[in-house]
Amino acid sequence: MIDLEFPRGNAGPSAGDSGLGPYYLNQLCLQTDGKYFAIPTSYRGDGGNRSFQITMGGGQNRNMGTPQTVDPAKMRQYAPKFMSDEEYEKLFSSNKALRGLIEAAKLPRVEVMHSYTSGFNTTDEAGLRRLLDSSQRPIAKLLPSIDEMYLQLKPGESDAAKLPQPRWQAEFYLSLGRIMAAKARADGYLAQVAVLKNGKKFEQEGHTQWDLVPADEFKGNSTIDTMRKKAEDYLNKVVKDFPGTTWAVMAQQELSEPIGWKWNER
């Protein structure tokens, strides 16, 4: 799993039972014709077939559909395939998606936008120029690590459908969708501020302030808008194709924050 923050400091999914035991103990049981039974940490006498609700932070008021829950029984359908080191190395070498996912997971924690300047008053030209410059600097500092993770994952896009295990497909589409969302938000913010720097005109006479707000759209830059749409497509694919899993919960959490930007004037 990649180590990527959720937007604007929202907490990620709470920890919960996966329905699976430790990899090597599962493997040992399988090789000796046995079965490993994972007992939940907070066992309540219900056989471990509990589902748990993930608290969604930050985007509760958006129309995200039914909140996803994780069902340990369903997660057991995504058990890893136990294979030899030789088989694993062969698969790792032959699939760019798996290779990119593993390399991206080795990267240090990637920070994303927690806060940003949203209001720009145009009555003080010198003050506006300083505010525009200062608003871009903290966002620009985030981009190198975001870009590094994106460049690890992007080449695997063409091989994602060839991944032999659904758990790897879910993780790859979630990871690529999330890093694309993070990049589209940061790139989009910087691009919109640059537009204001170049002299954005008010549509209504007498207006003196621009407010840059998150939105489900992005106008003026087709490259950023394409990335925004692809991020949403991949995240929605995870929600639709892998319901009841931790991946679906995390995809919905990412989608709880808009990926685009728009200007409001007043």
KAQUI-V451995 format. One record per residue. RES is the residue in three letters. SS is DSSP state (h for helix, s for strand, l for the rest). OMEGA is omega as a letter, one per 20 degrees, with the letter a starting at -180 (* if undefined). Layout:
# KAQUI-V451995
res	ss	omega
RES	SS	OMEGA
RES	SS	OMEGA
This chain:
# KAQUI-V451995
res	ss	omega
MET	l	r
ILE	l	r
ASP	l	a
LEU	s	r
GLU	l	r
PHE	l	a
PRO	h	r
ARG	h	r
GLY	h	r
ASN	l	r
ALA	l	r
GLY	l	a
PRO	l	r
SER	l	r
ALA	l	r
GLY	l	a
ASP	l	r
SER	l	a
GLY	l	a
LEU	l	r
GLY	l	r
PRO	l	a
TYR	h	a
TYR	h	r
LEU	h	r
ASN	h	a
GLN	h	r
LEU	h	a
CYS	h	r
LEU	h	a
GLN	h	r
THR	l	r
ASP	l	r
GLY	l	r
LYS	l	r
TYR	l	r
PHE	l	a
ALA	l	r
ILE	l	a
PRO	l	a
THR	l	r
SER	l	a
TYR	l	a
ARG	l	r
GLY	l	a
ASP	l	r
GLY	l	r
GLY	l	a
ASN	l	a
ARG	l	r
SER	s	r
PHE	s	a
GLN	s	r
ILE	l	r
THR	l	a
MET	l	a
GLY	l	r
GLY	l	a
GLY	l	a
GLN	l	a
ASN	l	r
ARG	l	a
ASN	l	a
MET	l	a
GLY	l	a
THR	l	r
PRO	l	a
GLN	l	r
THR	s	a
VAL	s	r
ASP	s	a
PRO	h	r
ALA	h	r
LYS	h	r
MET	h	r
ARG	h	r
GLN	h	a
TYR	h	r
ALA	l	r
PRO	l	r
LYS	l	a
PHE	l	a
MET	l	r
SER	l	r
ASP	h	a
GLU	h	r
GLU	h	a
TYR	h	a
GLU	h	r
LYS	h	r
LEU	h	r
PHE	h	a
SER	h	a
SER	h	a
ASN	l	a
LYS	h	r
ALA	h	r
LEU	h	r
ARG	h	r
GLY	h	r
LEU	h	a
ILE	h	r
GLU	h	r
ALA	h	a
ALA	h	r
LYS	l	a
LEU	l	r
PRO	l	a
ARG	l	r
VAL	s	r
GLU	l	r
VAL	l	a
MET	l	r
HIS	l	a
SER	l	a
TYR	l	r
THR	l	a
SER	l	a
GLY	s	a
PHE	s	r
ASN	s	a
THR	l	a
THR	l	r
ASP	l	a
GLU	h	a
ALA	h	r
GLY	h	r
LEU	h	a
ARG	h	r
ARG	h	a
LEU	h	r
LEU	h	r
ASP	h	a
SER	h	a
SER	h	a
GLN	h	a
ARG	h	a
PRO	h	r
ILE	h	r
ALA	h	a
LYS	h	a
LEU	h	a
LEU	h	a
PRO	h	a
SER	h	r
ILE	h	a
ASP	h	a
GLU	h	r
MET	h	r
TYR	h	a
LEU	h	r
GLN	h	a
LEU	h	a
LYS	h	a
PRO	h	a
GLY	h	a
GLU	h	a
SER	h	a
ASP	h	a
ALA	h	a
ALA	h	a
LYS	h	r
LEU	l	a
PRO	l	a
GLN	l	r
PRO	h	r
ARG	h	r
TRP	h	r
GLN	h	r
ALA	h	a
GLU	h	a
PHE	h	a
TYR	h	r
LEU	h	a
SER	h	a
LEU	h	r
GLY	h	a
ARG	h	a
ILE	h	r
MET	h	r
ALA	h	r
ALA	h	a
LYS	h	a
ALA	h	r
ARG	h	a
ALA	h	r
ASP	h	a
GLY	h	r
TYR	h	a
LEU	h	a
ALA	h	a
GLN	h	r
VAL	h	r
ALA	h	r
VAL	h	r
LEU	h	r
LYS	h	a
ASN	l	r
GLY	l	r
LYS	l	a
LYS	l	r
PHE	l	r
GLU	l	a
GLN	l	r
GLU	l	r
GLY	l	r
HIS	l	a
THR	l	a
GLN	s	r
TRP	s	r
ASP	s	r
LEU	s	a
VAL	s	r
PRO	s	a
ALA	s	r
ASP	l	r
GLU	l	r
PHE	l	a
LYS	l	r
GLY	l	r
ASN	l	a
SER	h	a
THR	h	r
ILE	h	a
ASP	h	r
THR	h	r
MET	h	r
ARG	h	a
LYS	h	r
LYS	h	r
ALA	h	r
GLU	h	a
ASP	h	a
TYR	h	a
LEU	h	r
ASN	h	r
LYS	h	r
VAL	h	r
VAL	h	a
LYS	h	a
ASP	h	a
PHE	l	a
PRO	l	r
GLY	l	a
THR	l	r
THR	h	a
TRP	h	r
ALA	h	r
VAL	h	a
MET	h	r
ALA	h	r
GLN	h	r
GLN	h	r
GLU	h	a
LEU	h	a
SER	l	r
GLU	l	r
PRO	l	a
ILE	l	a
GLY	s	a
TRP	s	r
LYS	s	r
TRP	s	r
ASN	s	r
GLU	s	r
ARG	l	*
